[in-house]
Amino acid sequence: MKAHIKWVDGAMFLGESGSGHTLVMDGPPEAGGRNMGVRPMETVLIGLGGCASYDVVSILKKSRQDIRDVHAVLEAERADSEPKVFTSIHVHFIVTGKNLKEAQVKRAVELSAEKYCSASIMLGRAGVQISHDYEIVEVD
């Protein structure tokens, strides 16, 4: 896996993934940015949420659950001093579907956290306290 980061100006950078997709990262005005993109640490958090959500959707589909939507809400705390690493992250999944089995949703969240989500596991091994929970929303 590769990435290429190009400085644009101020605190703005373009990140290009090895698969050819680009995202804009920028800082707030007080840090020399123009607030034109996500912060680099936000991309780490978004990456974790995407990784975990991908796993949950994949596992639920394989277990033939009738999912209609999966939404992950992440909240993170960072250290007060430099380096301002993540100290804790909570991932809350909102799984919407029809006749969903709670045991299957619980299993999908646990498997993602403990076995499949490389971003979550990597950050956890680095000392970040990561917690997960879920809620199920039933549709007709």
N, C-alpha and C positions, 0 to 999 in steps of 0.2 A: 504494500500500500504506500502510496506517495501523495504528497501535497506540495503545492508551490504557493508561497505567500509573497505578494508584491506590495511594497509601500507606495501609496498614492501621494499623500501629503498629510501634514499635521499628525493626527492619530488614526488616519484611515488606511486600511490595508484591504487588499483583495486576496481572498483565499481560493485557490483552485484545487479541486480534488483530483486524484488520479483518474477518476472516471469522467473528468471534464466539466464538472459543475462549479460554478463560482458563487461565492457569497461575499458580502461587504461587511467588514468589521470596522467599527469606529468608536471613538471615545467621546465623552461629554466635553462641552466647550472648556470647562475648567481644567481639562487634561490635554487641551490642544486639538480636540476633535470638533466635529460639526454635528454629532449625533445622527449620522446618516446610515448607521448599521448597528448590528448587534455587537455587544462587547465580547471579546474573546472568551471570557469565562462563561458567558451565557451560552456560547456555542458548545462548550463542554457539557453544560446542563441539558441543553436541547438534544445533544448527541446521546446522552444517557437515557433521556425520555424516549427518544426514537428507537434506540436499541431494545429497551425493555418493552415498549409497545409492540414492536415487530414480533418479539418472542410471544407475548401474550396472545396476539391475534393468531399467529401461526399455530400455537398449541391448541387454542380453542377451536380453530377450524379443523385441525386433525382429530380432535375429539368430537367432531360433528355437532358443535354447539351453534345454535342459530343466532350468531352475533350480528348486530346491526351497526354498532358504533363502539369504539374504544377510545377513551379520552384519558390522558395522563396529566395530572397536575403535580408539578414538582415545586418544592420549596427547599431552599438551601440556606445554610448559615456559613459564613466565612470567618476566618480568623481576623482579629482586629488589627494585627500588625503584619508587616511584610515578612514572608510572602503570604498574601491573603488567600490561603488555600481553603477549599471547602472543608468544613469540620463535620457537617451533617447534611444529609439530603433525605427528604421524605418524598416518596412517590405514591400518589393516590390515584388508583385506577377507577374510572367510572365505566363499567361495562354494560352496554345496553343490548338487549336481545329478547328473544321469545323462548320461554320455558328453559331458561338457563339453569344449569345445575350448579349450585354454590360450590360443591366439592370440586367441580371441574375448573371454575374460576379461581378458587383458592390454589389449586394445584398449578395452574398456569402461571400465576403470580409468583409462587414459590420456586417453580422450576426456572423461571426467568432470573430471579434474584440469586439463586444458589448454583445454577448450572450453566445457563446459556448466555446471559447478557454480559458480554466481555467488558463493556464500559463500567457497569455496576461492580462487577467482581474486581476489576483492576483498581477502581477508586477505593473500594472496601479494603483491599490489601494494602493500600497506601495510608490507611488509617481513618478514612472518612466513615462516619457512622451512617449507614444507609438503612432506612426502614421503608416498608411497603405496606399498603393496605388497599382495600377495594370496596366498592359498593356496586350493587347490581340494580339496574333499572329495567323493569319489565315493560315490554310493549305488547300490544294486541296483535 
